[in-house]
């Protein structure tokens, strides 16, 4: 009789582990997915732009111009 209970408890532990693993996998994929949405792109683009400015790859005028474009307030050269 004890063996039956041990098998039952072991089965429940395995089942809960599988459910936990599936839940964790889903949560991780969901978090990664939301990080790649359109809403997240401007912030990452601004971070990249700021890093390039800080590294001296672009000057202040180019930084501000590109930042305005990213934020939707830039001119498209048709002024």
N, C-alpha and C positions, 0 to 999 in steps of 0.2 A: 504494500500500500504506500509506503514511504517513497518508493521509486516513482510511482505515478504522480505524487505531489511534486517531486523534484523535476520531473519532466514538464509538468504544467508550469511551474515557476520559471524554469529555464526558457520555455516557449514564450511566456509573457515578457521576460526580459529581452529576448531576441526581437519580439514584435515591437516593444516600446523603443528599442534601439533603432530599428528600421524606420519607424515613424519619426523619431527624432532626427535621424540622418536625412530623411526626405524633407522634413520641415526646414532644417538648416540649409540644405541645398537650394530649396525654393527661395528662402529668404535671401541668400547670397546672390542668386541670379536676379532676383527682383531688385536688390540694391544696385547691382551692376547695371541693370537695364535702366533704372531711373537716372543713373549718373550719365547715361549716354543720350538722354532725351534732348530735344531742341532747347528746352529751358536751361539746361546746364552748359550748353555750348558757349554762349556769350561770356559767361564768367571765366571759363577756361581760356577763351581767346584773349580776354583782358589780362589774365594772369601771364599768358605767354608774351603778350605785348609788353607788359610791365617788366618781365624778365629781360627781354631784348633791350629795352630802354636802360635798365640798370646795368646791363653788361656793356653798354656803349655801342651796341650794334646799330641803333637808330638814334637820331637827335630828337630834341624836345618837340620841334615843329612836326616832324613825321609821327612821333608818338601821339601828340594831341589830335592830329588829323585822323589817324587810324582809329583812335579811341572814339572820336565823334562818329565815324562810320559804323563802328561796332554798336554804338548806342543808338543808332538810327537818326542821328542829327547831322550827319556829314553831308557835304556837297558832293555831287557826282561829277564835278568838272564841267557842268553845263551852265555855270553861273555867268 
